[in-house]
Amino acid sequence: MNATRRRERHKKASEGNRFYHGMPWPSAALCCLLFPSMAFSQKAGSSPKPPSGGSTLSKGTLVTVDGTPVTRAEVADQVWSLYANQTLNQMVDRIVMDHALNAWKAKLSAKEKAAESKEVAARLGRIRSQFGSPADFAASLKRRGLTEEAIRKDILRQVQLENMVAQAEKISVTPNDIKSYFEQNKNKLGQPEAVHLYYLLAPTRQKAEEYEAAIKAGADFKKFSEQLSKASPGNPGIGGDLGFVGRGVLTQQVDKIVFDLPVGEVSPIVQTPAGFSIFEVAAKREAKPAVFDEKTEKELHAALLLQKINQALPAFIAAQRRQAKIVTSQDVTKGAAAAAAP
């Protein structure tokens, strides 16, 4: 993986974590129930180009290879055979869980609803706290085509699903569970050493030297990198804020340079497979051992509770399926053309 991909992966992961930092994240199964659009939101790829030479294909044929046609029906059946069962099962799971959730919510007491609202507000607050300002939070939402209300609804559904399954399956986490987990995972729970980086990326050394000259002439590194990034929306890797980066995220060569730099210092030009980079160390965060305090105890309680919920979820969904009246068309086994026929 080259440096650009590592930077982009880290940046996306960091930015994504800022939305749900401090709140437990669902398993793949629970995620499909919470956010069904995740499973079906991939945009279709571009259509195959017609054969060269201006040939005209018969109706229903998408492409020919040395005269052998590939038809729309064949593609549909292939896609159906690969994804139909998985997609149908996810949709059925979503519906039966919706029905169970609606029935469960109808029985909630005012006290339980208040506790639910409090938890949603707390989780949303933790999300907001990961941003420098309300404006930063709003801008990040806008970049993703999201709204705060949409995030709130996602969190509410997660809280409701967790509470429903935990209550139905009598799931709980004891103080001994938490303490035992902490002792067994103390080394992993500590805060790793990290540096907060701003960066510039140039395609050539000459361009990197121009950036370097601007910085030496007094340009503010942070503002300069952000301006370059905003000026090139089609090339988001040109510069900006990497946030806190732990060892091993970037290349070994870059790690050596940036972790040795004092705060406020700018690196020399570094050649990587992605191009020529310059970094500024905005802050440093020392490694710290894990401490079993109230905050850690609450976070571990939430994580362990969700772990148990995820483990119980398949059996819970299976039980809801058994109670539901599910009628399956014989066309499910006959391919896409049969299932789509009137």
N, C-alpha and C positions, 0 to 999 in steps of 0.2 A: 504494500500500500504506500503510495507516494505521499509527500508532505502535504500537498494540497488536500487530498482526500482525508488525511488524518485531521487536518485543521477543520475541514468542513464537518467531518463526523463529530469532532469534539464540540464545535460551535453549535451544531444542531442539537446534540445531546444535552449540552449545557442549557441551551435556550428552552428545550422541551422540559427539562427537569425543573426549570424555574416555574413552570405552570403547576406542577404537582409535587414540588419538593415538600417533604414532611408529611405527605399523606400516603398511605399504602396504595400500591398499584395492583389492579386485579390481574388474575391469570389470563391466559389467552381465551379460555372458555368464558370467564366472566366479562372480559373485554368485549367479546362479540355481543353479549347481552346488553352491555352498557352502551356501546357505540357501534351499532350494526353497520353504519356507513363505512366503517373502517374496512369491512370485508368486501364492500362493493363499490368503493370510491375510486379505484384505479381507472384512469382515463384509457380509452381504447387507443391502441397504437395507430400509426398512420396506415392507411389502406395500401395494399400492395400496388406497386406501379404496374401498368399494363405492359405487355411485351413490347419491346422496341420494334420499330418499323411500321407503326401505325396499324397493327393487326386489330381486327374486331373480334371480341370474344362472344361466344354464345351466351344467352341469358342464363344467369345463375352461376357462370364460371368466373372465378376470381382471378385465376392466373393459370397459365399453361407452362409446363416444363418439358421442352423437346416434344411438344405436341400432346403431352399427357395433361388433362385438365384437373384442376382442384376446384371443386364447386363449393358454393356457399353452404349447401346442405351437409357436405362432408365436414367442413370446418365446424358447423354448428353441432353435429353429432360428436365430433372429437372433443369440443369444449364441454358438451353435455356429459359425456362419459367420464371426463376428468373431474368436473366440479359440481355436477348436479346434486349428488347425494350430500356432499359437504354443505353446499349452499342451502338446500332444502332443510337439512337438519338444523342448521343455525337459525333459519327463519322459524321453524317449528319451536325450537327452544326459546326463542325470543317471545313468541306468542304465548306459550304456556306459562312462562315466567311473568309476562305482563298480566295474565289472568290471575296468577297467584298473588302478585304484588298488589293488584287492585283490591282483591279480597282482604289481604292483610292490612292495607292502609285504611280500609273502612272500619276496622276494629281498633285503631289507635286511639289512645286516650289523649286528652289535651296536654298532659304532662309529657307523654312520649313524643308528641308532635313538637313541643317546645324544645325538648332535648335534641331532636332531629335537626331543627332549625339552627340551634346553637352549634351543632357539629358542622353543618354546612358552612355557616359563617366563619367558623374557626379555620376550616380547610381553605376557604376562599381567601381568608386573611393571610394564611401562610403563603399562598400563591402570590398575592400582591406584594408581600414583603420581600420577595426575591428580586424585585425591580427597584431601580433607583428612585422612581417617582411615579405618581399616578399617570403622568403623561407617557412614561416609558412602557408601563403596563398596557395602556390604551393603544400605543403604537404597535406593540407586539401582537396584540389581539387582531388589529387591523391587518397586519402582514399575513396572518393566517386565515383571514376571512371569518374570524370568530367574533362573538360578542360576550360581554360579561354574563349576560343572562343565559347564554348557551353553556358556558362553563359552569354556572350555578346549577343548571338543570342536570348536567352530567354528574356533578358531585352529589346532588340530591338523590339521583337514581342509584349511585354507588352506595351511599349511606343506607338507603332503604333496602337494597338487595342484601347488603351485609347484615343488617339488623334482622331481616326476615329469616335468612338462612341460619344465622346464629341462634335465633330464638327457636326455630323449628327443630334444629338438630341439637339443641341444648349445649352449644359451644361456649366455652369460657377459657380464660387464661389466668392461671394462678400466679401469685408473687413468686412461688418456687420455680414455675416455668420460666419466668423472666430472668430471675437470678441465674438459673442454670444455663440458659442460653448466653447470657452476658459472659459468664466465666469461660464457657467453651469457645466463644468467638471474640474475646477481648482484643486480640491482635488485629482483627479485621475491622473492628468498630472505631478505632482511633482515627484521628484526623491526619491524613497524609500531608507531606510537605508539598507545597504548590507555589507557583508564581502567577501573578496577574499580568497578562501580556497584552500590549497593543502591537500590531504588526503592519508592515508594508510589504507587498509582493510585486516584483517587477519581472517582465518577461526577458529582459536583457540586463547585463551588468551596467551598460551605459545609462539605462533608465533608472536603475537602482542608485547609481552614483548621483543622478539628478535629485532623487528623493533625499539622499544622504546630504547633499549640499544644502538643500532647503532646510533640513533639520539643523545643520550646523550653523546656518545663517539666522536661526532663531525661531523657526516655525514650531508651533506646539505640536508635538508628535501625535497626541490623542486627536486633536481637532483635524490635523492634516490627514491622518489615516481615515477618519470618519468622512471627511470631505471627498477623498478619493473613492471611497466605497459608494457614497451616495451619487457621485458623478458617473459611476459605471454600474448601473443596476443590473446589467446583463452579465457582469463579471464580479460576483460578490466576494470572490477570493482575493481581490486586489488590496484590501486593507480593512482595519477595524479593530474591534475589541474581541479578544479570545477568552476573556474572563480568566478565572483561576485554572491553571493547567498543572496537573500532576506529572511526575516523572514518567516517561514511557509513552506519553501521548504523542509527542513530537519525535523527531529522529534523535538518535543518540548524540549526533553532532550538535544539534540545536539545544538539546537538554544540557549538555556540558557548558555551553555558552551562557544561556539565560539563567541557569541556577547559580552560576558564579558571579553574575553581574549584580552590583549594588542597586538598590531601589532608585529609580529616576535615571539610571544610565541607559544608553542606547547601544545596541550591539553593532559590531561591524557587519558588512554585507556578508550574508551566508548563502552559498550556492546549494540548492537542493534540487531534486528531480522536478519540482514544480516551477523553479525559476530562481530568482535572487531575492532574498528576504532580509528585512531589517526589523529588529524587535526592540521595544522599550519595556523595561520592567517597572510596572506601576506600583506593585506591592508584593510582599512576600508573606507566606503563611507557613509557620513552622509546624512540623509534625507534632502531634500531641497524643498521648495515650488516652484510651477511652476511660471515662469517669462515670461511675454508676450514680447518676443524680436523678432528680425528678423528671427532667426533660428526657433523658435516655430511657428511663423506665416507661414513660408514656409512649415514646416512639416504638420501643420494643413490644409493648403491649399491643399496639395497633398492628404492627407487622406480624406478630405471632398469631393474633386473632384472625387476620386476613389469610394467613397460611392455612389455618385450620378450616376456615370457610371454603377456601379453594379446594381443599382435600374432600370436603363434604359435598361440594357442589354437584359433581356428576350423579351421585345417588339421589340428591334432592331433585334435580331435573328429571331423572328417570321416574321418580315417584309422581311428579306432576304430569308426565306423559301418560303414565298408567291411568291417571284419573281423568284425562282429557279424551274426548271423542275425536280420534284422528282417522280420517278416511283418505286412503292413498289411491290415486288413479293408477290403473294398469299401465298408462302411458309413460309412467316414470321409468320403466324398464325398457321402453321401446325407442328411446332416442329423442333428440330435440325436435325433429320434424313432426313426430307423432304427438308429442306433448303440446306443441304449438298449434296443432290443427284444430279448427273449429268443431 
